[in-house]
């Protein structure tokens, strides 16, 4: 039941998105689709200073956050610049 509340909350907050696993994306694009980390790094490229956030989130010594939390941070940074993820 808790999952439904999370989905409803995301929908109300306009942050609901469908994310399929990399295997699906890779299959339908002949292996050309990015993996999740590559996709998140590509999203960082939409920021005015992408390298700073990439270094914070994805450096080998600092990569401790789950990727879904990294996505939320990127979304917040994009919103600050008036952009959507």
C-alpha positions, -999 to +999 in steps of 0.1 A: +000+000+000+029+024+008+040+022-029+007+037-040+012+066-017+047+072-031+033+071-067+005+095-057+029+119-041+052+118-071+023+125-094+010+153-072+045+168-071+049+165-109+080+143-104+066+110-116+085+093-144+087+059-160+122+044-158+128+011-175+160-009-168+190-005-190+185-040-205+152-029-221+167+003-235+199-014-247+179-040-265+156-017-285+185+006-295+210-020-305+232-012-275+233+025-281+213+036-251+233+049-221+234+031-189+219+048-158+250+066-147+257+078-183+221+090-185+224+109-153+257+125-164+241+135-196+214+152-176+241+171-156+253+185-190+221+206-191+234+225-160+254+257-163+283+241-144+279+203-151+314+192-141+311+204-105+280+183-098+293+153-118+325+153-096+304+155-065+280+127-074+300+103-096+337+105-086+351+071-076+358+082-041+325+099-035+300+076-052+281+066-022+246+078-030+220+055-046+214+065-082+178+074-076+190+100-050+215+113-075+187+118-100+167+137-074+197+160-067+202+166-105+165+174-108+166+199-080+197+216-095+180+218-129+149+233-113+170+260-097+180+270-132+144+269-144+148+236-163+132+202-161+148+168-159 
